[in-house]
């Protein structure tokens, strides 16, 4: 994990290179080779592979926002999220996958942000497909070196006294950011709280509406 460094609005995303302009990395090449081998050996058909990829792509970031909204409303559920995100997600009927996911909580003293410096490891079961900028070389390298500047490009200004903690996802462990609940939202129900959240909030690059 790397450390460094709020105010919020919806900004331009960091200027990132087109994913298609860069050659495949090691993990992408391995995934492609595995897909081709599975089809060649008759383990899956091209149609089964296509439908599996479509199912993966259909996962919606609202899954993760539901989990965060319930954690905000229900202290007992929040405690279970802190202990085991995957198990807590299954309580809501979600499918977070088998790879462990850890919740990291923003506080007055600490702002969390997620990256995968090697490729694009990401909790797709809760956040849907990862955005292109998350997979880009620019984001993966810059957010570790200069997280405060990168977040500011998303419109998220982090005060100097607040530490930024960058969490590096791996093939064995993924992360989800639980932002601070905006003040004055005590009377809102879970659906109204969900509306304050977005995928980027749960990656850590932006803040909930009203923050």
Residue frames as a rotation matrix with the C-alpha (Angstrom) as fourth column:
UNK 1
0.573 0.819 0.000 0.00
0.819 -0.573 0.000 0.00
0.000 0.000 -1.000 0.00
UNK 2
-0.538 -0.713 0.450 1.18
0.687 -0.680 -0.255 3.49
0.488 0.172 0.856 -0.75
UNK 3
0.119 0.552 -0.825 0.35
0.902 -0.407 -0.142 6.48
-0.414 -0.728 -0.546 1.39
UNK 4
-0.862 -0.360 0.357 -0.34
0.427 -0.895 0.127 10.09
0.273 0.262 0.926 0.65
UNK 5
-0.886 0.354 -0.299 -3.56
-0.095 -0.771 -0.630 12.14
-0.454 -0.530 0.717 0.15
UNK 6
-0.732 0.512 0.450 -11.90
0.655 0.709 0.259 16.58
-0.186 0.485 -0.855 -0.16
UNK 7
-0.219 0.695 -0.685 -14.19
-0.522 -0.677 -0.519 18.23
-0.824 0.244 0.511 -1.88
UNK 8
-0.543 0.089 0.835 -16.12
0.439 0.878 0.192 16.72
-0.716 0.471 -0.516 -4.64
UNK 9
0.218 0.692 -0.688 -17.60
-0.646 -0.426 -0.633 17.38
-0.731 0.583 0.354 -8.05
UNK 10
0.565 -0.019 0.825 -17.82
0.431 0.859 -0.275 15.40
-0.704 0.511 0.494 -11.22
UNK 11
0.162 -0.731 -0.663 -14.67
-0.481 -0.645 0.594 16.30
-0.862 0.223 -0.456 -13.16
UNK 12
0.533 -0.165 -0.830 -12.99
-0.737 0.391 -0.551 15.16
0.415 0.905 0.087 -16.23
UNK 13
0.938 -0.302 0.169 -11.43
0.171 0.830 0.531 11.78
-0.301 -0.469 0.830 -15.64
UNK 14
0.092 -0.974 -0.209 -7.66
-0.203 -0.223 0.953 11.60
-0.975 -0.045 -0.219 -15.89
UNK 15
0.508 0.019 -0.861 -6.48
-0.855 -0.108 -0.507 11.81
-0.103 0.994 -0.039 -19.48
UNK 16
0.106 -0.397 0.912 -5.80
-0.290 0.865 0.410 8.16
-0.951 -0.308 -0.023 -20.19
UNK 17
-0.714 -0.383 -0.586 -4.49
-0.672 0.140 0.727 6.39
-0.196 0.913 -0.358 -23.28
UNK 18
0.372 0.822 -0.432 -6.87
-0.902 0.430 0.041 4.22
0.219 0.374 0.901 -25.26
UNK 19
0.319 -0.204 0.925 -6.67
-0.511 0.785 0.349 0.66
-0.798 -0.585 0.146 -23.90
UNK 20
0.880 0.091 0.466 -6.47
0.280 0.694 -0.663 -0.69
-0.384 0.714 0.585 -27.44
UNK 21
0.793 -0.608 -0.035 -3.36
-0.435 -0.526 -0.731 1.37
0.426 0.595 -0.681 -28.18
UNK 22
-0.018 -0.824 0.566 -1.24
-0.993 0.082 0.088 -0.52
-0.119 -0.560 -0.820 -25.65
UNK 23
-0.338 -0.142 -0.930 -0.10
-0.467 0.883 0.035 -4.12
0.817 0.447 -0.366 -26.12
UNK 24
0.751 0.610 -0.252 -1.59
-0.150 0.529 0.835 -6.86
0.643 -0.590 0.489 -23.95
UNK 25
0.009 -0.698 0.716 0.17
-0.993 -0.092 -0.077 -7.40
0.119 -0.710 -0.694 -20.66
UNK 26
-0.864 -0.473 -0.174 1.21
-0.445 0.878 -0.178 -10.80
0.237 -0.076 -0.969 -19.34
UNK 27
-0.706 0.622 0.338 -2.08
-0.011 0.467 -0.884 -11.53
-0.708 -0.628 -0.323 -17.54
UNK 28
0.207 0.793 -0.573 -4.20
-0.703 -0.287 -0.651 -10.46
-0.680 0.538 0.498 -20.52
UNK 29
-0.204 -0.372 -0.906 -2.20
-0.914 0.405 0.039 -12.71
0.352 0.835 -0.423 -22.84
UNK 30
-0.981 -0.167 0.099 -2.54
-0.194 0.878 -0.438 -15.61
-0.014 -0.449 -0.893 -20.40
UNK 31
-0.317 0.939 0.132 -6.31
-0.232 0.058 -0.971 -15.10
-0.919 -0.339 0.200 -20.15
UNK 32
0.268 0.383 -0.884 -6.64
-0.927 -0.146 -0.344 -15.04
-0.261 0.912 0.316 -23.94
UNK 33
-0.557 -0.562 -0.611 -4.54
-0.698 0.716 -0.023 -18.18
0.450 0.414 -0.791 -24.29
UNK 34
-0.896 0.266 0.356 -6.61
-0.097 0.664 -0.742 -19.94
-0.433 -0.699 -0.569 -21.63
UNK 35
0.069 0.969 -0.239 -9.87
-0.559 -0.161 -0.814 -19.03
-0.827 0.189 0.530 -23.37
UNK 36
0.141 -0.068 -0.988 -8.56
-0.973 0.175 -0.151 -20.40
0.183 0.982 -0.041 -26.67
UNK 37
-0.833 -0.514 -0.205 -7.33
-0.459 0.849 -0.263 -23.59
0.309 -0.125 -0.943 -25.01
UNK 38
-0.620 0.671 0.407 -10.66
-0.212 0.356 -0.910 -24.21
-0.755 -0.651 -0.079 -23.23
UNK 39
0.381 0.756 -0.533 -12.51
-0.744 -0.091 -0.661 -23.90
-0.548 0.648 0.528 -26.53
UNK 40
-0.113 -0.530 -0.840 -9.96
-0.914 0.387 -0.121 -26.04
0.389 0.754 -0.528 -28.41
UNK 41
-0.949 -0.315 0.003 -10.17
-0.281 0.843 -0.459 -28.83
0.142 -0.436 -0.888 -25.80
UNK 42
-0.358 0.895 -0.267 -13.96
0.100 0.321 0.942 -28.79
0.928 0.311 -0.204 -25.82
UNK 43
-0.790 0.064 -0.610 -14.28
0.614 0.067 -0.787 -27.73
-0.010 -0.996 -0.093 -22.17
UNK 44
-0.089 0.791 -0.605 -16.55
0.172 -0.586 -0.792 -24.87
-0.981 -0.175 -0.084 -23.20
UNK 45
0.121 0.193 0.974 -18.07
0.991 0.040 -0.131 -23.83
-0.064 0.980 -0.186 -26.48
UNK 46
-0.819 -0.403 0.409 -17.54
0.467 -0.882 0.066 -20.34
0.334 0.245 0.910 -27.92
UNK 47
-0.038 0.891 0.453 -21.20
0.026 -0.452 0.891 -19.63
0.999 0.045 -0.006 -27.17
UNK 48
0.638 0.232 -0.734 -20.82
0.687 0.259 0.679 -20.67
0.347 -0.938 0.006 -23.52
UNK 49
-0.377 -0.850 -0.369 -17.74
0.918 -0.395 -0.029 -18.49
-0.121 -0.350 0.929 -23.22
UNK 50
-0.690 0.177 0.701 -19.59
0.216 -0.875 0.433 -15.56
0.691 0.450 0.566 -24.81
UNK 51
0.378 0.924 0.053 -22.57
0.172 -0.126 0.977 -15.96
0.909 -0.361 -0.207 -22.46
UNK 52
0.362 -0.333 -0.871 -20.25
0.930 0.192 0.313 -16.16
0.063 -0.923 0.379 -19.46
UNK 53
-0.735 -0.677 0.048 -18.56
0.677 -0.736 -0.007 -12.92
0.040 0.028 0.999 -20.48
UNK 54
-0.362 0.698 0.618 -21.95
0.064 -0.643 0.763 -11.28
0.930 0.316 0.188 -21.02
UNK 55
0.606 0.578 -0.547 -23.05
0.549 0.194 0.813 -12.31
0.576 -0.793 -0.200 -17.54
UNK 56
-0.132 -0.759 -0.637 -19.86
0.978 -0.205 0.042 -10.85
-0.163 -0.618 0.770 -16.11
UNK 57
-0.854 -0.240 0.461 -20.42
0.391 -0.881 0.266 -7.60
0.343 0.407 0.847 -18.00
UNK 58
-0.032 0.956 0.290 -24.04
0.237 -0.275 0.932 -7.34
0.971 0.099 -0.218 -16.82
UNK 59
0.019 0.005 -1.000 -23.07
0.995 0.095 0.019 -7.02
0.095 -0.995 -0.003 -13.18
UNK 60
0.410 0.330 0.850 -24.01
0.369 -0.913 0.176 -3.58
0.834 0.242 -0.496 -11.99
UNK 61
-0.655 -0.735 0.174 -22.21
0.160 -0.360 -0.919 -1.22
0.738 -0.574 0.354 -9.58
UNK 62
0.082 0.766 0.637 -25.52
-0.729 -0.390 0.562 -0.87
0.680 -0.511 0.527 -7.73
UNK 63
0.547 0.040 -0.836 -24.60
0.334 0.905 0.263 -4.20
0.767 -0.423 0.482 -6.12
UNK 64
-0.404 -0.819 -0.407 -21.77
0.768 -0.061 -0.638 -2.54
0.497 -0.570 0.654 -4.22
UNK 65
-0.708 0.176 0.684 -23.72
-0.303 -0.951 -0.069 0.63
0.638 -0.256 0.726 -3.48
UNK 66
0.441 0.888 -0.128 -26.47
-0.309 0.284 0.907 -1.46
0.842 -0.361 0.400 -1.90
UNK 67
0.293 -0.419 -0.859 -23.93
0.755 0.653 -0.060 -3.10
0.586 -0.631 0.508 0.38
UNK 68
-0.765 -0.635 0.107 -22.48
0.463 -0.659 -0.593 0.26
0.447 -0.404 0.798 1.45
UNK 69
-0.354 0.706 0.614 -25.90
-0.501 -0.697 0.513 1.85
0.790 -0.126 0.600 1.99
UNK 70
0.644 0.591 -0.485 -26.99
0.054 0.598 0.800 -1.03
0.763 -0.541 0.353 4.23
UNK 71
-0.093 -0.761 -0.642 -23.72
0.880 0.240 -0.411 -0.81
0.467 -0.603 0.647 6.16
UNK 72
-0.785 -0.145 0.602 -24.39
-0.013 -0.968 -0.249 2.89
0.620 -0.203 0.758 6.72
UNK 73
-0.010 0.927 0.375 -27.88
-0.650 -0.291 0.702 2.14
0.760 -0.237 0.605 8.05
UNK 74
0.886 0.416 -0.204 -27.31
-0.205 0.747 0.632 -1.07
0.416 -0.518 0.747 10.00
UNK 75
0.256 -0.856 0.449 -24.42
-0.965 -0.252 0.070 -1.20
0.053 -0.452 -0.891 12.52
UNK 76
0.314 -0.117 0.942 -24.69
-0.335 0.915 0.226 -4.97
-0.888 -0.387 0.247 12.89
UNK 77
0.895 0.008 0.446 -24.43
0.398 0.437 -0.807 -5.45
-0.201 0.900 0.388 9.12
UNK 78
0.738 -0.665 0.119 -21.57
-0.526 -0.676 -0.516 -2.95
0.424 0.318 -0.848 9.01
UNK 79
0.215 -0.660 0.720 -19.68
-0.821 0.277 0.499 -5.08
-0.529 -0.698 -0.482 11.53
UNK 80
0.493 0.016 0.870 -20.13
0.228 0.963 -0.147 -8.10
-0.840 0.270 0.471 9.26
UNK 81
0.968 -0.195 0.160 -18.88
0.099 -0.290 -0.952 -6.13
0.232 0.937 -0.261 6.26
UNK 82
0.461 -0.838 0.293 -15.76
-0.879 -0.477 0.020 -5.21
0.123 -0.266 -0.956 8.20
UNK 83
0.094 -0.396 0.913 -15.22
-0.544 0.748 0.380 -8.87
-0.834 -0.533 -0.145 9.05
UNK 84
-0.620 -0.210 0.756 -16.09
0.381 0.762 0.524 -10.55
-0.686 0.613 -0.392 5.72
UNK 85
-0.500 0.406 -0.765 -17.31
-0.680 -0.731 0.056 -8.57
-0.537 0.548 0.642 2.71
UNK 86
-0.806 0.156 -0.571 -18.04
-0.397 0.572 0.717 -11.67
0.439 0.805 -0.399 0.63
UNK 87
-0.736 0.549 -0.397 -20.28
0.669 0.682 -0.296 -13.23
0.108 -0.483 -0.869 3.30
UNK 88
-0.482 0.563 -0.672 -22.07
0.159 -0.697 -0.699 -9.92
-0.862 -0.444 0.246 3.93
UNK 89
-0.644 0.216 -0.733 -22.70
-0.738 -0.426 0.523 -9.49
-0.200 0.878 0.434 0.20
UNK 90
-0.839 0.333 -0.429 -24.22
0.075 0.853 0.516 -12.97
0.538 0.401 -0.742 -0.02
UNK 91
-0.662 0.639 -0.392 -26.66
0.532 0.032 -0.846 -11.98
-0.528 -0.769 -0.361 2.75
UNK 92
-0.241 0.547 -0.802 -28.05
-0.436 -0.799 -0.414 -9.48
-0.867 0.250 0.431 0.23
UNK 93
0.625 0.489 0.608 -28.31
0.232 0.627 -0.743 -12.11
-0.745 0.606 0.279 -2.49
UNK 94
0.665 -0.470 -0.580 -25.24
-0.736 -0.544 -0.403 -10.78
-0.127 0.695 -0.708 -4.29
UNK 95
0.881 -0.445 0.161 -22.53
0.465 0.876 -0.123 -12.88
-0.086 0.184 0.979 -5.92
UNK 96
0.756 -0.610 -0.237 -19.18
-0.527 -0.783 0.331 -11.27
-0.387 -0.125 -0.913 -5.01
UNK 97
0.501 -0.595 -0.629 -17.18
-0.415 0.472 -0.778 -14.23
0.759 0.650 -0.011 -6.34
UNK 98
0.813 -0.192 -0.549 -14.68
0.470 0.773 0.426 -16.41
0.343 -0.604 0.719 -4.53
UNK 99
-0.237 -0.952 0.192 -11.75
0.603 -0.299 -0.740 -14.00
0.762 -0.060 0.645 -4.28
UNK 100
0.015 0.253 -0.967 -11.72
0.973 -0.227 -0.044 -12.30
-0.231 -0.941 -0.249 -0.85
UNK 101
0.054 0.085 0.995 -12.76
0.411 -0.910 0.055 -8.64
0.910 0.406 -0.084 -0.83
UNK 102
-0.376 -0.231 -0.897 -11.74
0.924 -0.169 -0.344 -6.29
-0.072 -0.958 0.277 1.98
UNK 103
0.655 0.617 0.437 -13.66
0.594 -0.777 0.207 -3.14
0.467 0.124 -0.876 2.89
UNK 104
-0.552 -0.785 -0.282 -11.50
0.825 -0.463 -0.325 -0.09
0.124 -0.412 0.903 3.62
UNK 105
0.446 0.855 -0.265 -13.21
0.895 -0.422 0.145 2.79
0.012 -0.301 -0.953 5.42
UNK 106
-0.210 -0.408 0.888 -12.68
0.362 -0.876 -0.317 6.49
0.908 0.255 0.332 4.83
UNK 107
0.264 0.230 -0.937 -12.33
0.959 -0.163 0.230 8.57
-0.100 -0.959 -0.264 8.00
UNK 108
0.984 0.074 -0.160 -11.65
0.078 -0.997 0.017 12.20
-0.158 -0.029 -0.987 8.88
UNK 109
0.364 -0.928 -0.075 -7.95
-0.491 -0.260 0.831 11.34
-0.791 -0.266 -0.551 8.89
UNK 110
-0.639 -0.630 0.441 -7.70
-0.084 0.627 0.774 8.91
-0.764 0.458 -0.454 5.97
UNK 111
0.396 0.679 -0.619 -8.91
-0.782 -0.104 -0.614 8.67
-0.481 0.727 0.490 2.36
UNK 112
-0.195 -0.408 0.892 -8.69
0.031 0.906 0.421 5.32
-0.980 0.109 -0.164 0.58
UNK 113
0.386 0.277 -0.880 -8.32
-0.876 -0.190 -0.443 4.63
-0.290 0.942 0.169 -3.12
UNK 114
0.440 -0.104 0.892 -7.97
0.043 0.995 0.095 1.38
-0.897 -0.004 0.442 -5.05
UNK 115
0.278 -0.385 -0.880 -5.68
-0.957 -0.190 -0.219 0.42
-0.083 0.903 -0.422 -7.89
UNK 116
0.794 -0.297 0.530 -4.17
0.241 0.955 0.175 -2.70
-0.558 -0.011 0.830 -9.44
UNK 117
0.325 -0.736 -0.594 -0.63
-0.638 -0.634 0.437 -1.82
-0.699 0.237 -0.675 -10.39
UNK 118
-0.583 -0.597 0.552 0.00
-0.061 0.710 0.702 -5.06
-0.810 0.375 -0.450 -12.29
UNK 119
-0.857 0.358 0.371 -3.10
0.475 0.270 0.837 -5.34
0.199 0.894 -0.402 -14.46
UNK 120
-0.557 0.722 0.410 -6.75
-0.537 -0.690 0.485 -4.69
0.633 0.049 0.772 -13.56
UNK 121
-0.659 0.322 -0.680 -7.73
0.616 0.749 -0.242 -6.84
0.432 -0.579 -0.692 -10.57
UNK 122
-0.785 0.539 0.306 -11.07
-0.548 -0.834 0.064 -5.47
0.289 -0.117 0.950 -9.41
UNK 123
-0.796 0.509 0.328 -14.20
0.073 0.618 -0.783 -6.66
-0.601 -0.599 -0.529 -7.50
UNK 124
-0.891 0.414 -0.185 -16.41
-0.299 -0.231 0.926 -7.06
0.341 0.881 0.329 -10.57
UNK 125
-0.511 0.735 -0.445 -19.06
0.711 0.653 0.261 -8.97
0.483 -0.183 -0.856 -8.62
UNK 126
-0.013 0.491 -0.871 -19.80
0.862 -0.436 -0.259 -5.80
-0.507 -0.754 -0.417 -6.64
UNK 127
-0.164 -0.147 -0.976 -18.74
-0.038 -0.987 0.155 -2.99
-0.986 0.062 0.156 -8.97
UNK 128
0.879 0.472 0.069 -19.49
0.029 0.090 -0.996 -4.34
-0.476 0.877 0.065 -12.44
UNK 129
0.561 -0.690 0.458 -16.97
0.778 0.249 -0.577 -4.02
0.284 0.680 0.676 -15.26
UNK 130
0.042 -0.629 -0.776 -13.93
0.667 -0.560 0.491 -1.95
-0.744 -0.539 0.396 -14.40
UNK 131
0.880 0.293 -0.373 -13.73
-0.019 -0.764 -0.645 1.40
-0.474 0.575 -0.667 -16.23
UNK 132
0.735 -0.617 0.280 -11.13
0.489 0.196 -0.850 1.88
0.469 0.762 0.446 -18.96
UNK 133
0.425 -0.614 0.665 -9.28
-0.517 -0.768 -0.378 4.52
0.743 -0.184 -0.644 -16.94
UNK 134
0.696 -0.155 0.701 -8.82
-0.623 0.353 0.698 2.03
-0.356 -0.923 0.149 -14.05
UNK 135
0.776 -0.353 0.523 -7.05
0.433 0.901 -0.034 -0.37
-0.459 0.253 0.852 -16.42
UNK 136
0.865 -0.418 0.277 -4.90
0.051 -0.476 -0.878 2.28
0.498 0.774 -0.391 -18.09
UNK 137
0.105 -0.937 -0.334 -1.18
0.862 0.253 -0.438 2.49
0.495 -0.242 0.834 -17.51
UNK 138
-0.363 -0.239 0.900 -1.50
-0.013 -0.965 -0.262 6.18
0.932 -0.107 0.347 -16.63
UNK 139
0.524 0.622 0.581 -3.86
-0.613 -0.199 0.765 5.60
0.592 -0.757 0.277 -13.70
UNK 140
0.882 -0.134 -0.452 -2.05
0.322 0.871 0.370 2.48
0.344 -0.472 0.812 -12.47
UNK 141
-0.083 -0.992 -0.099 1.29
0.851 -0.019 -0.524 4.26
0.518 -0.128 0.846 -12.28
UNK 142
-0.436 -0.150 0.887 0.26
-0.004 -0.986 -0.169 7.79
0.900 -0.077 0.429 -11.30
UNK 143
0.573 0.751 0.329 -2.18
-0.305 -0.177 0.936 7.04
0.761 -0.636 0.127 -8.47
UNK 144
0.650 -0.440 -0.620 0.64
0.732 0.584 0.352 5.34
0.207 -0.683 0.701 -6.54
UNK 145
-0.379 -0.917 0.125 3.13
0.868 -0.400 -0.294 8.17
0.319 -0.003 0.948 -7.08
UNK 146
-0.991 0.050 0.120 0.82
-0.071 -0.983 -0.170 11.18
0.110 -0.177 0.978 -6.85
UNK 147
-0.533 0.838 -0.118 -2.58
0.837 0.542 0.072 10.10
0.124 -0.061 -0.990 -5.52
UNK 148
-0.201 0.467 -0.861 -3.58
0.474 -0.723 -0.503 13.60
-0.857 -0.509 -0.076 -4.38
UNK 149
-0.657 -0.115 -0.745 -3.11
-0.498 -0.676 0.543 15.01
-0.566 0.728 0.387 -7.88
UNK 150
-0.935 0.335 -0.116 -4.97
0.130 0.629 0.766 12.12
0.330 0.701 -0.632 -9.53
UNK 151
-0.347 0.854 -0.388 -7.94
0.912 0.211 -0.352 12.46
-0.219 -0.476 -0.852 -7.17
UNK 152
-0.325 0.210 -0.922 -8.06
0.043 -0.971 -0.237 16.18
-0.945 -0.116 0.307 -7.84
UNK 153
-0.918 -0.014 -0.397 -8.45
-0.393 -0.120 0.912 15.40
-0.061 0.993 0.105 -11.55
UNK 154
-0.599 0.771 -0.215 -11.60
0.643 0.624 0.445 13.50
0.477 0.128 -0.869 -10.57
UNK 155
0.004 0.592 0.806 -12.77
-0.143 -0.797 0.587 16.59
0.990 -0.117 0.081 -8.68
UNK 156
0.823 0.242 -0.513 -11.86
0.408 0.375 0.832 15.16
0.394 -0.895 0.210 -5.27
UNK 157
0.078 -0.793 0.605 -9.64
-0.323 -0.594 -0.737 17.57
0.943 -0.138 -0.303 -3.34
UNK 158
0.581 0.021 -0.814 -8.16
0.631 0.620 0.467 15.95
0.515 -0.784 0.347 -0.27
UNK 159
0.892 -0.245 0.381 -6.89
-0.393 -0.838 0.379 18.30
0.226 -0.487 -0.843 2.46
UNK 160
0.067 -0.984 -0.163 -3.20
-0.542 0.101 -0.834 18.11
0.838 0.145 -0.527 3.22
UNK 161
-0.404 -0.235 0.884 -3.87
-0.914 0.150 -0.378 16.88
-0.043 -0.960 -0.275 6.76
UNK 162
0.629 0.652 0.424 -5.76
-0.581 0.756 -0.302 13.85
-0.517 -0.056 0.854 5.42
UNK 163
-0.495 -0.839 0.224 -3.60
-0.522 0.493 0.696 10.86
-0.695 0.228 -0.682 4.50
UNK 164
0.456 0.561 -0.691 -4.31
-0.888 0.336 -0.314 9.01
0.056 0.757 0.651 1.27
UNK 165
-0.272 -0.477 0.835 -3.88
-0.451 0.830 0.327 5.24
-0.850 -0.287 -0.441 1.43
UNK 166
0.069 0.201 -0.977 -3.56
-0.988 0.153 -0.038 3.46
0.142 0.968 0.209 -1.92
UNK 167
0.118 0.080 0.990 -4.59
-0.456 0.890 -0.018 -0.20
-0.882 -0.449 0.141 -1.82
UNK 168
-0.448 -0.419 -0.790 -3.08
-0.893 0.171 0.416 -2.44
-0.039 0.892 -0.451 -4.49
UNK 169
0.580 0.745 0.329 -5.51
-0.686 0.665 -0.296 -5.18
-0.439 -0.054 0.897 -5.53
UNK 170
-0.632 -0.770 -0.084 -4.12
-0.723 0.548 0.421 -8.59
-0.278 0.327 -0.903 -6.46
UNK 171
-0.372 0.451 -0.811 -5.32
-0.466 0.665 0.584 -11.90
0.803 0.595 -0.037 -7.81
UNK 172
-0.570 0.084 -0.817 -5.74
0.576 0.750 -0.325 -13.05
0.586 -0.656 -0.476 -4.19
UNK 173
-0.291 0.427 -0.856 -7.35
0.819 -0.351 -0.454 -9.96
-0.495 -0.833 -0.248 -2.62
UNK 174
-0.318 0.301 0.899 -9.65
0.610 -0.661 0.437 -7.20
0.726 0.687 0.027 -3.86
UNK 175
-0.828 0.004 -0.560 -10.86
0.465 -0.552 -0.692 -4.02
-0.312 -0.834 0.456 -2.13
UNK 176
0.044 0.805 0.592 -13.97
0.727 -0.432 0.534 -1.87
0.685 0.407 -0.604 -1.91
UNK 177
-0.915 -0.361 0.180 -13.98
0.179 -0.763 -0.621 1.62
0.362 -0.536 0.763 -0.39
UNK 178
0.128 0.921 -0.368 -16.70
0.965 -0.030 0.261 2.49
0.229 -0.389 -0.892 2.13
UNK 179
-0.444 -0.311 0.840 -16.92
0.266 -0.941 -0.207 6.30
0.856 0.131 0.501 1.98
UNK 180
-0.930 0.185 -0.318 -17.94
0.252 -0.307 -0.918 8.42
-0.268 -0.933 0.239 4.93
UNK 181
-0.103 0.970 0.219 -21.69
0.994 0.091 0.065 8.87
0.043 0.224 -0.974 5.11
UNK 182
-0.541 -0.094 0.836 -22.64
0.293 -0.953 0.083 12.45
0.788 0.289 0.543 4.19
UNK 183
-0.929 0.202 -0.310 -23.85
0.238 -0.317 -0.918 14.58
-0.283 -0.927 0.246 7.08
UNK 184
-0.539 0.792 -0.286 -27.58
-0.685 -0.610 -0.400 15.20
-0.491 -0.020 0.871 7.30
UNK 185
-0.416 0.360 -0.835 -28.60
-0.673 0.496 0.549 11.88
0.611 0.791 0.036 5.73
UNK 186
-0.932 -0.026 0.362 -29.83
-0.307 0.585 -0.750 10.23
-0.192 -0.810 -0.553 8.94
UNK 187
-0.135 0.981 0.142 -33.46
-0.486 0.059 -0.872 10.25
-0.864 -0.186 0.469 7.79
UNK 188
-0.056 0.096 -0.994 -32.79
-0.994 0.092 0.065 8.73
0.098 0.991 0.090 4.37
UNK 189
0.736 0.301 0.606 -33.74
-0.357 0.934 -0.031 5.13
-0.575 -0.194 0.795 3.63
UNK 190
-0.007 -0.828 0.560 -31.40
0.241 0.542 0.805 2.66
-0.971 0.141 0.196 1.94
UNK 191
0.316 0.166 0.934 -32.65
0.937 0.104 -0.335 3.39
-0.153 0.981 -0.123 -1.58
UNK 192
0.987 0.056 0.150 -32.08
0.078 -0.986 -0.145 7.10
0.140 0.155 -0.978 -1.05
UNK 193
0.482 -0.874 0.057 -28.58
-0.375 -0.147 0.915 6.41
-0.792 -0.463 -0.399 0.26
UNK 194
0.094 -0.402 0.911 -27.83
0.704 0.674 0.225 4.22
-0.704 0.620 0.346 -2.75
UNK 195
0.744 0.298 0.598 -28.67
0.656 -0.495 -0.569 7.20
0.127 0.816 -0.564 -4.96
UNK 196
0.878 -0.465 -0.118 -25.85
-0.384 -0.829 0.407 9.17
-0.287 -0.311 -0.906 -3.32
UNK 197
0.119 -0.869 0.480 -23.26
-0.211 0.450 0.868 6.57
-0.970 -0.204 -0.130 -4.29
UNK 198
0.748 0.023 -0.664 -21.51
-0.663 0.068 -0.745 5.59
0.028 0.997 0.066 -7.51
UNK 199
0.854 -0.500 -0.148 -19.00
0.447 0.848 -0.285 3.06
0.268 0.177 0.947 -8.71
UNK 200
0.117 -0.887 0.447 -16.23
0.201 -0.420 -0.885 5.65
0.973 0.193 0.130 -8.52
UNK 201
0.395 0.078 0.915 -17.06
-0.814 -0.431 0.388 6.35
0.425 -0.899 -0.107 -4.86
UNK 202
0.914 0.049 0.402 -16.42
-0.266 0.821 0.505 2.68
-0.305 -0.569 0.764 -4.11
UNK 203
0.542 -0.832 0.119 -13.12
0.643 0.319 -0.697 2.77
0.542 0.454 0.708 -6.01
UNK 204
0.267 -0.377 -0.887 -12.27
0.846 -0.350 0.403 5.83
-0.462 -0.858 0.225 -3.96
UNK 205
-0.632 -0.592 0.501 -11.76
0.770 -0.551 0.320 8.42
0.087 0.588 0.804 -6.69
UNK 206
-0.453 0.532 0.715 -14.92
-0.143 -0.835 0.531 10.43
0.880 0.138 0.454 -5.93
UNK 207
-0.986 0.157 0.055 -17.17
-0.054 0.009 -0.999 11.13
-0.158 -0.988 0.000 -2.94
UNK 208
-0.365 0.926 0.099 -20.89
0.918 0.376 -0.126 10.54
-0.154 0.045 -0.987 -2.32
UNK 209
-0.215 0.428 0.878 -23.26
0.371 -0.796 0.478 13.29
0.903 0.428 0.012 -3.39
UNK 210
0.788 0.569 0.236 -23.72
0.056 -0.448 0.892 15.78
0.613 -0.690 -0.385 -0.59
UNK 211
0.490 -0.690 -0.532 -20.20
0.857 0.268 0.441 15.35
-0.162 -0.672 0.722 0.77
